[in-house]
Amino acid sequence: MIPAAFDYAAPTSLEEAISLLQQHGDEAKLLAGGHSLLPLMKLRLAVPSFVVDLGRIPDLAYIREDGNRIAIGAMTTHDALQSSQLLQQRVPLIAQAAGMVGDMQVRNRGTIGGSIAHADPASDLPAVVTALKGEIVARGPNGTRTIPAEDFFQDIWTSVLEPEEVVTEIRVPAADNALQTYEKFRQRSADWAIVGVAVDITRQNGAVSQASVVLTNVGPTPMRATGVEEALQGRPATAETIAAVAARADEGLEPSGELKASREYKLHLTRVLTRRALEAVLLR
């Protein structure tokens, strides 16, 4: 459980961090909160020769309104997300899900940017940001680009980020009286999700006018439950509707079994948690 030897730098600007990534190429890894990278290094599943710590770069931790969106700095901790009154009022899905990440120590150190960049399909925030139709802002030697969350995650632990790019900000739409929730099943309170469901619903005149339902840990990336979204469109928000559409939550999924859950159990959890999430936002 001891990492291989590596060199370390703690730059004080984004430009310096990007320059270090350019110098060291694939041998470099970024350190944000450290709760994803350091365990991999201890197991020697990741063996970088150079670690670039983002912790001393100012102005990467914030939560603020930006027009009709909320901008979140990449180094904002899960605890700050959970306790933010702005998020609780305008994007409650992020505040709720952040409060379900790990334990208090993890939430005090782990960051939203690190979670997004790591692209672990069992992580909560990638599914949440995808459900919200958010955007990821990345900066590299060629400037800044904005990437829709739907296009950001490519495979397990794989995103469209270039080796020399740094995630700097996450942007999500703001809403008043948002119908949002996150349901997560795990064996212990600090565990990764065996299955999770992020829901963002818009209702008009008693019927669902827009539905975004994204699943955690049932595929190599956050998986959109398109069958549920299509079935909800224009339907009345009733218990009968919810039961019928939740039964479609596992359509097209081929989750891998794992130590804590077989493939069949994950599919069962997907249907159950989707129903619970929809009931939470539409019936309570």
C-alpha positions, -999 to 999 in steps of 0.1 A, spaced: 0 0 0 29 23 -7 30 43 -39 59 41 -63 83 71 -61 72 103 -78 81 139 -81 57 166 -68 48 202 -76 22 226 -62 18 254 -88 2 287 -78 -14 294 -111 -33 275 -138 -7 285 -164 20 270 -143 0 238 -138 -7 235 -176 30 241 -183 40 212 -160 15 189 -177 30 199 -211 65 191 -198 57 157 -183 30 145 -206 14 111 -198 37 107 -168 19 135 -149 -13 133 -129 -34 161 -114 -41 160 -77 -74 177 -66 -89 163 -34 -69 131 -37 -96 106 -28 -95 90 -62 -59 93 -73 -41 84 -40 -59 50 -34 -50 41 -70 -14 50 -65 -12 30 -32 -25 0 -51 -1 9 -80 -30 9 -104 -18 44 -112 20 50 -113 26 86 -123 62 99 -121 50 134 -115 20 147 -95 7 183 -100 -12 195 -69 -40 220 -77 -46 229 -40 -26 262 -40 -41 277 -71 -64 305 -60 -99 312 -72 -109 277 -81 -133 272 -52 -166 291 -55 -203 288 -61 -220 317 -78 -248 327 -100 -239 334 -136 -271 346 -154 -295 317 -154 -268 292 -145 -248 283 -114 -210 283 -118 -190 260 -95 -152 261 -93 -135 228 -98 -118 228 -64 -151 233 -45 -154 205 -19 -183 182 -15 -190 197 19 -192 232 4 -217 219 -22 -238 202 5 -239 233 27 -244 259 0 -277 278 4 -276 289 -32 -274 253 -44 -301 241 -19 -324 267 -34 -315 267 -71 -299 233 -78 -309 210 -49 -298 179 -67 -261 188 -64 -264 197 -27 -282 165 -19 -259 142 -39 -228 159 -25 -240 151 10 -241 114 1 -205 112 -10 -183 91 12 -180 102 48 -172 136 64 -135 133 58 -140 126 22 -165 154 18 -141 179 34 -113 171 10 -129 157 -22 -138 181 -49 -164 183 -77 -137 189 -103 -117 159 -92 -148 137 -92 -158 148 -127 -123 145 -142 -118 110 -127 -149 99 -147 -157 69 -124 -191 55 -134 -197 46 -98 -193 82 -87 -223 103 -79 -216 137 -93 -209 127 -130 -245 113 -132 -259 143 -114 -242 169 -137 -253 148 -167 -289 147 -155 -288 185 -151 -275 189 -187 -245 207 -172 -212 217 -188 -176 212 -179 -151 240 -186 -115 229 -192 -84 250 -199 -53 239 -217 -24 253 -237 -48 261 -266 -72 280 -244 -106 273 -228 -134 251 -240 -168 242 -227 -179 206 -230 -215 193 -225 -216 167 -197 -234 144 -221 -203 143 -243 -177 145 -216 -177 109 -203 -164 83 -228 -157 51 -208 -147 39 -174 -122 64 -160 -120 80 -194 -132 114 -206 -126 138 -235 -101 158 -215 -67 161 -232 -36 152 -211 -27 188 -208 -61 202 -198 -74 211 -164 -111 212 -154 -117 247 -140 -155 250 -137 -188 231 -138 -219 250 -150 -255 238 -144 -289 255 -151 -305 271 -121 -342 266 -114 -368 278 -89 -389 250 -72 -369 224 -91 -382 188 -89 -349 171 -84 -336 142 -63 -309 116 -61 -315 80 -49 -285 59 -40 -282 23 -28 -250 13 -10 -241 -14 15 -226 10 40 -232 48 43 -197 57 31 -196 33 2 -198 40 -35 -232 36 -51 -241 1 -61 -268 18 -82 -278 55 -82 -305 75 -99 -304 113 -106 -337 129 -116 -346 164 -128 -382 169 -137 -402 199 -151 -440 198 -146 -466 219 -163 -504 218 -158 -501 186 -138 -482 167 -165 -445 161 -170 -431 184 -196 -395 175 -193 -377 146 -177 -340 139 -172 -331 105 -156 -295 94 -154 -281 62 -137 -250 56 -117 -228 24 -119 -248 5 -144 -225 11 -174 -191 25 -183 -204 60 -181 -235 78 -166 -263 61 -184 -294 80 -195 -327 61 -189 -342 71 -222 -371 47 -219 -382 65 -187 -377 99 -201 -398 92 -232 -425 74 -213 -429 103 -188 -432 130 -215 -467 146 -213 -480 120 -188 -499 130 -156 -479 127 -124 -497 98 -109 -486 67 -90 -498 45 -119 -477 65 -144 -446 63 -122 -450 25 -117 -454 20 -154 -425 41 -165 -401 30 -137 -404 -6 -151 -386 6 -182 -356 20 -163 -334 -10 -171 -341 -10 -208 -309 -15 -229 -286 -18 -198 -259 -44 -195 -243 -37 -161 -213 -57 -150 -218 -78 -119 -195 -71 -89 -187 -84 -55 -217 -66 -39 -243 -70 -66 -249 -93 -95 -261 -80 -129 -297 -90 -122 -296 -73 -88 -284 -41 -103 -312 -41 -129 -337 -47 -101 -322 -18 -81 -324 4 -112 -362 -1 -114 -368 2 -77 -347 34 -72 -361 50 -103 -396 45 -89 -386 59 -55 -369 90 -71 -400 97 -93 -423 93 -63 -402 116 -43 -404 145 -68 -439 140 -82 -460 127 -53 -446 141 -21 
